[in-house]
Amino acid sequence: MKSLRIILIDQLTPSISALEDINKFHDVILMCEHHSDLIQVKHHKKKLAFWLSAMRHFAEELTQQDYNLIYRTLDGADNLDCWPSEIKRLQASNHFDRLIITSPSDYSMLQSVQSWSDQTGLRVDIRPDNRFICSPERFKSWASGRKSLRMEFFYRQMRQDHHILMQGDQPEGGQWNFDADNRKPPKIGLQIPHPYQQSPDAITQKVMALVSERFSDHFGDLEPFYFAVTQAQAQEVLTQFIEQRLKQFGDYQDAMLMHEPWMFHAHISFYLNIGLLLPQTCIQQAEAAYQQGKAPLNAVEGFIRQILGWREYVRGIYWLKMPEYQHLNYFDARRALPDFFWHAQTDMNCLKQCVSETKQHAYAHHIQRLMVLGNFCLLAGINPDEVNEWYWIVYADAYQWVELPNVTGMILFADGGYLASKPYAAGGNYIHKMSNYCQHCRYHVKEKTGPDACPFNYLYWDFLVRNRDKLKSNPRISMMLKTYDRMEAGKQKAIAQSSQDFFDHLS
């Protein structure tokens, strides 16, 4: 039986299910750099270069292993920029018996693949994505009959199912979650290791020139480029993290410092989400570090929770709730995304730092995304469609399955509490506690209202008041509404006026 095997842009794994049982003598692998795939949204220039370089390096490795590979480059004259057209052209000369593909990571692409059989006349075998630990079917089974789908309980189930950080049927260290130990603010004199850097080779340099030429109007800085683009390099990133950063990752995973975008984080989500690293590998090596006494339990558990818990959980939510999930807007938020999300010219230093670093690196760590950028979008009532698109565009690890549950559910509470138990809303004090941003800001974090007050302070209360009817029944928010109600009328009026003045200036 002769098969055509399709490898998509984020499936760069030799053990991917689409390549299982491949016959090197008869089967053909097809990889394509389709312009239409690359501009679904206007992705960050560095993200595009990373994608294309990783694809070309993976293709080179397949060729060196004597696979029969057909690769359509973005600038190739033979690129039809359409999967069914590419398939039909190859079928005319090869007469395949079937097409084999690993299930795509996003909903719209899966819908497209499911139509290929009718368009091409070729039987399409869509195989499960074996790079994830929890299948959509397993997640659906876990979710069935539950009133709320809290990540913590899913995470505990995954720990038990796969016997990760377990002592018999009990969690290592006697508790499931050490998050309470992982909230230390940054201290003076922290020695933060340099992040992994890889100089662009000839393939990457060619890709960078192509991106510069074809996508010059896209957001972000193309240079310097330092991402890993092969499996071997991605493993170097993981090894470097475990040896140099994991020990302090737990303590300072919520901390933020100016001019330190990487902190003690792993920076491996780029490689997990494109297939250059596998989650099982990351978990096993982190657990081994704990067992060997190289890293404390709070750090290792926190790291594993991000992968085994959160990453698998948001994917499960995505496939369980699509396609309706992408249209949710619980608070009916309609305000447009401010222009400074693109150029970083704002007096709010925390936002300026996070947007600037995002522009430079196509990266920001999860607290910057949630509690600075996301918190602002929540409090200001920014339209979820625009926020989702921005996150999808600017981060090199962002695909729709990743960003949509994180933004709609975690950041904006736009699903009304399906994913999170409460909105992650906070005033300026949280940012002040966890960073040094406020020390260099034009606004004063200790002032609550007025032209010099930190906008997060009054926008927090304005958000609660604006959405009182939808929040008053939430036990974790109702107490704050009672606090507001006990404020003097003059203070309430100052909050409303400061918020209105801010929004007038914003627009």
HUVENGI-V113134 format. One record per residue. N is the residue number from 1. SS is DSSP state (~ for helix, > for strand, _ for the rest). PHI is phi in degrees with one decimal (NA if undefined). OMEGA is omega in degrees with one decimal (NA if undefined). Layout:
n->[N,N]
ss->[SS,SS]
phi->[PHI,PHI]
omega->[OMEGA,OMEGA]
This chain:
n->[1,2,3,4,5,6,7,8,9,10,11,12,13,14,15,16,17,18,19,20,21,22,23,24,25,26,27,28,29,30,31,32,33,34,35,36,37,38,39,40,41,42,43,44,45,46,47,48,49,50,51,52,53,54,55,56,57,58,59,60,61,62,63,64,65,66,67,68,69,70,71,72,73,74,75,76,77,78,79,80,81,82,83,84,85,86,87,88,89,90,91,92,93,94,95,96,97,98,99,100,101,102,103,104,105,106,107,108,109,110,111,112,113,114,115,116,117,118,119,120,121,122,123,124,125,126,127,128,129,130,131,132,133,134,135,136,137,138,139,140,141,142,143,144,145,146,147,148,149,150,151,152,153,154,155,156,157,158,159,160,161,162,163,164,165,166,167,168,169,170,171,172,173,174,175,176,177,178,179,180,181,182,183,184,185,186,187,188,189,190,191,192,193,194,195,196,197,198,199,200,201,202,203,204,205,206,207,208,209,210,211,212,213,214,215,216,217,218,219,220,221,222,223,224,225,226,227,228,229,230,231,232,233,234,235,236,237,238,239,240,241,242,243,244,245,246,247,248,249,250,251,252,253,254,255,256,257,258,259,260,261,262,263,264,265,266,267,268,269,270,271,272,273,274,275,276,277,278,279,280,281,282,283,284,285,286,287,288,289,290,291,292,293,294,295,296,297,298,299,300,301,302,303,304,305,306,307,308,309,310,311,312,313,314,315,316,317,318,319,320,321,322,323,324,325,326,327,328,329,330,331,332,333,334,335,336,337,338,339,340,341,342,343,344,345,346,347,348,349,350,351,352,353,354,355,356,357,358,359,360,361,362,363,364,365,366,367,368,369,370,371,372,373,374,375,376,377,378,379,380,381,382,383,384,385,386,387,388,389,390,391,392,393,394,395,396,397,398,399,400,401,402,403,404,405,406,407,408,409,410,411,412,413,414,415,416,417,418,419,420,421,422,423,424,425,426,427,428,429,430,431,432,433,434,435,436,437,438,439,440,441,442,443,444,445,446,447,448,449,450,451,452,453,454,455,456,457,458,459,460,461,462,463,464,465,466,467,468,469,470,471,472,473,474,475,476,477,478,479,480,481,482,483,484,485,486,487,488,489,490,491,492,493,494,495,496,497,498,499,500,501,502,503,504,505,506,507]
ss->[_,_,>,>,>,>,_,_,_,_,_,_,_,_,_,_,~,~,~,_,_,_,_,_,_,_,_,>,>,>,>,>,_,_,~,~,~,~,_,_,_,_,_,_,~,~,~,~,~,~,~,~,~,~,~,~,~,~,~,~,~,~,~,~,_,_,_,_,>,>,>,>,_,_,_,_,_,_,_,_,_,_,~,~,~,~,~,~,~,~,~,~,~,~,_,_,_,>,>,>,>,>,_,_,_,_,~,~,~,~,~,~,~,_,_,~,~,~,~,~,_,_,_,>,>,>,>,_,_,_,_,_,_,_,_,~,~,~,~,~,~,~,~,_,_,_,_,_,_,_,~,~,~,~,~,~,~,~,~,~,~,~,_,_,_,>,>,_,_,>,>,~,~,~,_,_,_,_,~,~,~,_,_,_,_,_,_,_,_,_,_,_,_,_,_,_,_,_,_,_,_,~,~,~,~,~,~,~,~,~,~,~,~,~,_,_,_,_,_,_,_,_,_,_,_,_,_,_,_,_,~,~,~,~,~,~,~,~,~,~,~,~,~,~,_,~,~,~,~,~,~,~,_,_,_,>,_,_,_,_,_,_,_,_,_,_,_,_,~,~,~,~,~,~,_,_,_,_,~,~,~,~,~,~,~,~,~,~,~,~,~,_,_,_,_,_,~,~,~,~,~,~,~,~,~,~,~,~,~,~,~,~,~,~,~,~,~,~,~,~,~,_,_,~,~,~,~,_,_,_,_,_,_,_,>,_,_,_,_,~,~,~,~,_,_,_,_,_,~,~,~,~,~,~,~,~,~,~,~,~,~,_,_,_,_,~,~,~,~,~,~,~,~,~,~,~,~,~,~,~,_,>,_,~,~,~,~,~,~,~,~,~,~,~,_,_,_,_,_,~,~,~,~,~,~,~,~,~,~,~,~,_,_,_,_,_,_,_,_,_,_,_,_,_,_,_,_,~,~,~,~,~,~,~,>,_,~,~,~,~,_,_,_,>,_,_,_,_,_,_,_,_,>,_,~,~,~,~,~,~,~,~,~,~,~,~,_,~,~,~,~,_,_,_,~,~,~,~,~,~,~,~,~,~,~,_,_,_,~,~,~,~,~,~,~,~,~,~,~,~,~,~,~,~,~,~,_]
phi->[NA,-98.7,-124.1,-100.5,-106.3,-102.5,-117.1,-87.0,-61.5,-112.8,-121.3,-89.7,-130.3,-58.4,-91.4,-56.9,-60.5,-64.7,-102.4,-63.9,56.2,-71.1,-102.4,-64.4,-84.6,-113.8,-80.5,-123.3,-101.1,-118.5,-127.1,-137.2,-98.7,-88.0,-57.6,-63.5,-73.1,-80.8,-117.0,-55.1,-133.4,-84.8,-60.8,-49.0,-58.7,-67.1,-64.2,-63.0,-63.7,-61.3,-55.5,-67.2,-65.4,-62.0,-61.1,-68.7,-66.7,-64.5,-61.1,-62.8,-65.1,-63.2,-63.5,-64.9,-94.0,69.3,-76.9,-86.8,-112.5,-113.3,-126.4,-100.7,-81.3,-58.3,-98.8,-79.2,-67.0,-93.3,-83.2,-87.4,55.9,-158.7,-60.4,-57.6,-66.3,-60.7,-65.2,-63.5,-63.7,-69.4,-63.5,-61.8,-105.6,-114.9,54.5,-69.9,-86.6,-162.3,-114.6,-120.6,-146.1,-76.5,-52.1,-61.7,-82.7,-121.7,-62.3,-65.0,-68.1,-62.7,-58.9,-64.9,-60.2,-66.8,-97.4,-64.6,-60.5,-66.2,-77.6,-112.1,76.0,-110.3,-63.3,-111.9,-102.1,-96.0,-97.0,-61.4,-80.8,-81.5,-89.3,-102.8,-84.9,-115.0,-74.6,-56.5,-68.2,-65.5,-64.9,-61.6,-64.5,-63.2,-76.0,-58.4,83.0,-87.0,-74.5,-138.3,-109.9,-81.1,-57.6,-55.7,-75.8,-63.0,-59.8,-62.9,-65.3,-65.0,-58.9,-69.0,-59.8,-110.9,49.3,-112.8,50.4,-123.8,-118.5,68.2,-100.9,-114.1,-69.7,-56.3,81.8,84.8,-146.4,-80.4,-138.2,-110.0,-62.1,-62.4,-89.0,-111.7,-130.7,-76.6,-71.3,-67.0,-115.1,-62.8,88.8,-59.3,-98.8,-98.6,-62.6,-67.5,-73.2,-61.8,-138.7,-132.0,-68.9,-62.8,-86.5,-61.9,-63.7,-65.7,-61.7,-65.4,-64.7,-61.7,-64.3,-66.1,-64.3,-60.2,-77.7,-86.4,-128.1,-64.0,-90.2,-82.1,-67.7,102.8,-90.2,-80.0,-118.0,-75.2,-108.9,-142.5,-67.8,-68.8,-130.6,-133.1,-61.2,-62.6,-68.1,-62.1,-65.0,-61.6,-61.4,-63.1,-61.5,-61.4,-61.1,-63.4,-79.2,-113.1,-122.2,-57.6,-54.9,-108.8,-58.3,-60.6,-57.2,-115.4,-70.5,-98.4,-80.0,-136.1,-136.7,-60.2,65.3,-131.8,-67.6,-91.5,46.1,-104.8,-76.9,-84.7,59.4,-111.6,-62.6,-53.9,-85.8,-62.0,-78.5,-105.4,105.7,-77.2,-127.5,-110.0,-61.2,-60.8,-62.4,-63.2,-65.5,-62.4,-71.7,-68.7,-63.6,-63.9,-61.9,-66.3,-63.8,-88.8,75.8,-90.5,-151.9,-73.7,-63.0,-61.8,-73.3,-67.7,-63.0,-63.4,-66.5,-63.8,-61.6,-63.1,-92.4,-70.0,-88.4,-64.5,-62.1,-68.5,-67.1,-66.7,-64.0,-61.7,-60.5,-57.0,-75.4,-72.6,-110.6,-75.7,-92.3,-65.7,-62.0,-76.0,-113.8,-77.6,-156.0,-56.9,-90.0,53.2,-74.5,-127.5,-68.9,-71.9,-63.7,-62.5,-61.1,-67.6,-67.9,-106.4,-114.0,67.4,-88.6,-144.6,-75.8,-80.6,-61.3,-61.3,-67.8,-59.6,-63.5,-69.2,-69.2,-60.7,-69.5,-63.6,-61.7,-73.6,-115.6,56.5,-153.1,-152.3,-77.7,-65.5,-74.5,-61.1,-69.0,-85.4,-97.8,-113.0,-62.9,-68.4,-58.8,-62.3,-61.8,-65.0,-65.1,-83.8,70.2,-78.1,-55.7,-56.7,-60.5,-73.0,-67.7,-58.8,-64.6,-62.1,-62.3,-65.9,-70.3,-88.9,-106.9,-69.9,-98.5,-92.9,-127.1,-59.6,-63.9,-82.4,-76.2,-64.1,-65.0,-64.5,-80.0,-64.8,-88.6,-79.2,-80.5,-100.2,53.7,-75.4,-93.3,74.4,106.7,-64.9,-95.4,-107.4,-80.6,-157.5,-66.1,-85.6,-99.6,-153.9,-82.8,-68.0,-64.1,-61.6,-64.8,-62.1,-69.0,-99.7,-153.0,-110.2,-61.4,-66.2,-65.8,-118.3,-104.9,-67.0,-86.2,-109.6,-67.1,-86.0,-88.8,-95.5,-143.6,101.2,-66.1,-103.1,-76.2,-61.3,-57.8,-60.3,-66.3,-84.7,-65.9,-58.6,-69.8,-61.6,-61.1,-62.9,-68.7,-57.7,-113.6,-53.1,-60.6,-93.6,-112.7,-63.4,-87.9,-80.3,-62.1,-84.6,-113.3,-57.6,-64.0,-70.4,-65.7,-67.0,-62.1,-61.8,-63.5,-85.3,-69.1,-64.5,-59.7,-64.4,-69.4,-62.9,-65.0,-64.9,-63.0,-63.8,-69.0,-62.5,-65.7,-63.6,-61.0,-63.6,-67.4,-62.0,-67.3,-62.9,-82.9]
omega->[-176.6,-173.5,168.5,-177.5,-179.0,172.9,-178.9,-170.0,-177.5,-177.3,-170.6,-177.0,-179.5,-178.6,-179.9,-174.0,179.2,-178.6,177.4,179.6,-179.2,174.9,-174.7,-176.4,-174.3,-172.9,-179.5,173.9,178.3,172.7,-175.9,170.9,-177.0,178.7,-178.4,177.0,-175.3,-178.1,174.4,161.1,-175.5,-173.1,174.2,-178.0,-179.4,176.7,178.6,178.9,177.7,178.8,-173.6,178.9,179.4,177.6,-176.6,175.8,178.0,178.1,179.0,179.0,177.7,179.3,178.7,178.4,173.3,170.1,177.5,-172.3,169.7,-174.8,178.7,178.1,-177.6,-177.1,179.5,-179.4,-177.2,-178.2,-178.1,177.8,-179.7,-177.0,179.6,178.9,177.3,-177.5,-178.9,178.9,179.1,-179.5,-178.2,-176.9,-175.8,178.7,178.5,175.4,-178.8,174.3,-179.7,-179.7,171.0,-177.3,-179.1,-176.3,-179.5,-169.9,-175.4,178.4,176.6,177.5,178.9,-178.7,-179.7,177.8,-174.2,-178.7,178.6,-177.0,-174.1,-176.2,-176.3,177.8,-177.5,177.5,179.2,-175.5,177.2,177.0,-174.2,179.3,177.4,-176.8,-178.7,178.4,175.1,179.1,178.0,179.3,178.9,177.7,178.1,-175.3,-173.5,175.6,-179.5,178.1,177.8,-176.4,-177.9,-176.6,-176.0,-177.6,173.9,-179.4,178.7,179.2,178.2,177.6,-179.1,-177.1,-172.5,176.3,-179.6,-175.3,-179.9,168.7,-172.5,177.5,-179.7,179.9,176.3,179.3,174.0,176.0,-174.0,-166.3,179.7,-175.4,179.8,179.1,-170.4,-175.7,-178.6,175.2,179.3,179.2,-179.6,175.7,176.3,177.9,-175.7,-178.8,175.4,178.4,175.9,175.4,179.2,179.5,-179.1,174.1,-175.0,179.9,-178.7,178.8,178.4,178.5,179.8,177.2,179.1,178.9,179.1,-178.9,-171.9,-171.3,-175.1,-178.4,179.1,-179.9,165.6,178.2,177.7,-179.1,-2.8,178.9,-173.2,-178.4,166.1,-177.9,175.5,176.8,-178.6,178.9,178.0,176.4,175.7,178.2,-179.9,179.8,178.9,177.9,-177.0,-177.5,-170.5,-169.8,-172.9,-176.8,-177.9,-179.7,-177.1,-176.1,-168.5,-177.0,177.5,-173.3,179.4,177.4,175.2,176.5,175.1,-174.8,-171.4,179.9,-179.3,-178.3,-172.1,-178.9,-179.0,-178.7,174.9,-169.9,172.7,-171.7,176.4,174.5,-178.8,171.4,176.4,-177.2,179.7,179.4,-178.3,-179.1,-178.1,-177.8,176.3,178.9,177.6,178.2,177.4,-178.0,179.5,178.2,-178.4,-178.8,-179.2,-175.6,-177.5,178.9,-177.1,178.3,179.1,178.2,-179.9,178.8,178.4,-176.0,-177.3,179.5,-169.1,-175.9,179.4,-178.8,-177.9,175.1,178.1,177.3,-178.2,-176.4,178.1,-169.6,177.3,7.0,-173.7,-175.4,-175.7,-177.9,-174.8,180.0,-171.2,-178.0,-177.7,-178.7,-173.0,-175.1,-179.3,176.2,-178.1,-179.0,-176.2,173.0,177.2,-175.2,174.5,179.7,178.6,178.0,178.2,-170.1,-179.8,178.2,178.8,-179.8,-175.2,178.3,179.7,-179.6,174.7,178.1,-177.7,-165.8,-171.7,-175.9,164.3,-177.1,-164.2,179.2,173.9,-179.2,-175.6,-165.9,173.3,-177.8,-178.0,178.7,177.4,-179.0,177.5,-176.1,-177.0,177.9,-180.0,-178.5,-178.6,179.5,-178.4,178.8,178.3,-179.0,-179.6,179.9,179.5,-178.1,-159.7,-174.6,-175.0,177.2,-172.2,168.9,-174.7,-178.0,179.7,-169.4,-173.5,176.5,178.8,-177.1,-176.3,-176.3,-172.5,-172.6,-171.1,-177.1,-175.6,175.4,175.7,176.8,178.1,-177.8,-175.4,-178.3,177.4,174.2,176.8,-179.8,-180.0,173.7,-175.1,-175.3,179.3,-179.5,178.2,-178.6,-170.7,-177.4,169.8,-179.0,-172.7,-179.5,-175.5,-176.1,176.5,178.6,-178.3,-172.7,-178.8,175.6,-170.9,179.7,179.2,-173.4,-179.2,-178.5,173.7,-178.1,178.9,-175.5,-179.1,177.8,176.9,-178.6,178.5,177.3,-179.4,-178.5,179.5,-173.0,-176.2,-174.9,-178.1,-176.9,-170.6,-180.0,178.4,-175.1,-178.6,-179.8,-174.8,179.4,179.2,176.3,176.7,176.1,177.9,-177.5,179.2,178.6,174.8,-177.8,-179.9,179.2,177.5,179.0,179.1,176.7,-179.3,-178.2,179.0,179.0,179.9,178.6,179.6,-178.1,176.2,178.0,-178.3,-175.7,NA]
